[in-house]
Amino acid sequence: MSEFKNRMATQRQILRLVNCKEDQKEELFGLSSKAIERWATVNAIDANSKLVSLIKTVSGKLFFLANKSQEQISEDYRTASREIEELTRSIEVELDLGIPMAAK
């Protein structure tokens, strides 16, 4: 159960980070590929930008963890968890650059 809570907390953290930008037309409502694509399109963010790439990558890692959570904690699970932490920090850095998101 704690792995589930940790994944959900991480997803909420990512959404809060992304949605803290006040100059957005629409918030990011989920980490599915369709939700990310819609958010990027509505907010005129280049689909190939570093920020969109980071969000898609963290989404994929969280999906991996969701599929592994019923198994015994493996080294792959621990590695993915560490990578998610690093990606979260990278998203924070990307959002703090002060460059308007549409210009990226």
C-alpha positions in Angstrom: 0.0 0.0 0.0 2.8 2.4 0.7 4.2 2.1 -2.8 0.7 3.1 -4.1 0.6 6.1 -1.8 4.2 7.1 -2.8 3.3 6.9 -6.5 0.1 8.9 -6.0 2.0 11.5 -3.9 4.6 11.7 -6.6 2.0 12.2 -9.4 0.4 15.0 -7.3 3.8 16.6 -6.7 4.5 16.6 -10.5 1.1 18.1 -11.3 1.5 20.8 -8.6 4.9 21.7 -10.0 3.7 22.0 -13.5 0.5 23.8 -12.6 2.3 26.4 -10.4 3.0 28.5 -13.5 0.4 31.2 -13.5 0.6 32.0 -17.2 -1.0 28.8 -18.4 -4.4 28.7 -20.2 -5.1 25.2 -18.8 -3.6 23.1 -16.1 -2.2 19.6 -16.6 -4.9 17.3 -15.2 -3.1 14.0 -15.5 0.1 12.2 -16.6 -1.3 10.2 -19.4 0.2 10.9 -22.8 -3.1 12.4 -24.1 -3.4 14.7 -21.0 0.2 15.8 -21.6 -0.3 16.4 -25.3 -3.5 18.4 -24.6 -1.8 20.5 -22.0 1.1 21.3 -24.3 -1.1 22.1 -27.2 -3.5 24.4 -25.2 -0.6 26.2 -23.6 1.3 26.5 -26.9 4.3 24.6 -25.6 6.5 22.8 -28.1 5.8 19.1 -27.9 9.6 18.6 -28.3 10.5 20.9 -25.4 12.6 19.7 -22.6 9.8 20.2 -20.1 7.3 18.1 -22.1 10.0 15.4 -22.6 10.7 15.4 -18.8 7.0 15.1 -18.0 6.5 12.2 -20.5 9.6 10.4 -19.1 8.4 10.7 -15.5 5.0 9.5 -16.6 6.5 6.4 -18.2 8.6 5.7 -15.1 5.5 6.0 -12.9 3.6 3.6 -15.2 6.5 1.1 -14.8 6.3 1.4 -11.0 2.5 0.9 -11.1 3.0 -2.4 -13.0 5.7 -3.6 -10.7 4.1 -2.6 -7.4 2.5 -6.0 -6.8 5.9 -7.7 -7.2 8.7 -7.9 -4.7 10.7 -4.7 -4.7 13.3 -5.3 -7.3 16.5 -3.4 -8.3 14.6 -2.2 -11.4 11.9 -0.8 -9.1 14.4 1.0 -6.9 16.3 2.3 -9.9 13.1 3.7 -11.4 12.2 5.3 -8.1 15.5 7.1 -8.0 15.1 8.2 -11.6 11.7 9.6 -10.9 13.2 11.7 -8.0 15.9 13.0 -10.4 13.3 13.8 -13.1 11.2 15.6 -10.6 14.2 17.8 -9.7 14.8 18.4 -13.4 11.2 19.5 -13.9 11.6 21.9 -10.9 14.8 23.3 -12.5 13.1 23.6 -15.9 10.2 25.5 -14.5 12.4 27.9 -12.5 14.3 29.1 -15.5 12.1 32.2 -15.8 11.7 31.7 -19.6 8.1 32.0 -20.8 6.9 28.4 -21.5 5.8 29.3 -25.0 9.3 30.4 -25.9 10.9 27.0 -25.0 
